[in-house]
Amino acid sequence: MSYSLCMGKPINDFLSTPIPTEVWHYTNVTGFEGILSSGRVWATEAHHTLAQQVMALGKPLLVEKPLAATYEQSADLVAESERLGLPLVCGLVERFNPAVLTARQFVGEVVHIHAVRHSPFVPRIRTGVATDLLIHDVDLAIRFAGQIPSSVKGTFGFFHDSSRRNGSEDSADTTMSFPSGALATVSASRISQRKVRQLSLLEIDRLIEIDMLRRDITIYRHIDDSASTDGIGYKQSTVIEIPAITQSAEPLAAQLNHFLDLLEAGAGSPEVKAERDTILPAHKAIDTVTSSATKPNPLTAVLGQE
């Protein structure tokens, strides 16, 4: 189903002339000429073709992540939106998680980032976790590091029979290095027995833990350690802070408001350009992770010969 920006209701509810049925089958976007802007929920494989058609009508666009099925297609859409001067937003919704927004107000120089995004298996989702789950935390890691990664490596795991048949990974882990020397390790999996959405940001003098499910933050500062008075034990002291969450909007609603703010700012505005510039780094990292994870491992070949 495709949706408009109007409270998530089917777009035909707001048109005097309903969009033809074939549009729901992802074949064309006839009927969009009267829409001011578009927020789309399409199958990933259809993103590139239909997003091109929507932008050709001069419509700003909010597209669910990933922006397109491949990095090359994603880069093409970003370039096209720049050429046409249209606002373009990718649905990396965790940017708008209240705990993430609050943390961004006070986080300083991060030297190590560790993210875990694990979920139980859902048979209906046929795509791998790299573009479905990993991309969220790769995007957050890049934003908190404040840099484009200089090195990206990844590994995939295929565990369910259906995943092996589809070539869609059940787990994906990546390590990213940044020019500043900061490191990030990110893990995504759909073979967990519980849902985990955890982001840890390590600065030199404190650890900031963000729970994106509970939407809370805990800060740890280690202040002292010493041997116990009896000489046979050990003690350490840590100060724990729990900051108030200053944002309260639901992430999807906050993302939509951000999109509307860009429409108000207008094509060619610094805000629209800044948003466009944030789209590709995470997509490029995921593309590199996939290449790294799927290329032959020389060590495996050597061990196999022994």
Buried (B, 14 or more C-beta within 10 A) or exposed (E): EBBBBEEEEBBBEEBEEEBEEEBBEBBBBEBBEEBEBBBBEBEBEBBBBBBBBBBEBEBBBBBBBBBBBBBEBBBBBBEBBBEBBBBBBBBBBBBBBBBBBBBEEEBEEBBBBBBBBBBEBEEEEBBBBBBBBBBBBBBBBBBBBEBBBEEBBBBBBBEBEEBEEEEBBBBBBBBBBBEEEBBBBBBBBBBBEEEBBBBBBBBEEBBBBBBBEEBBBBBBEEEEEEEEEEEEEEEEEEEEEEBEBEBEEEBEEBBBEBBBEBBEBEBEBEBBBEBBEBBBBBBBBBBBBBEBBEEEEEEEEEEEEE
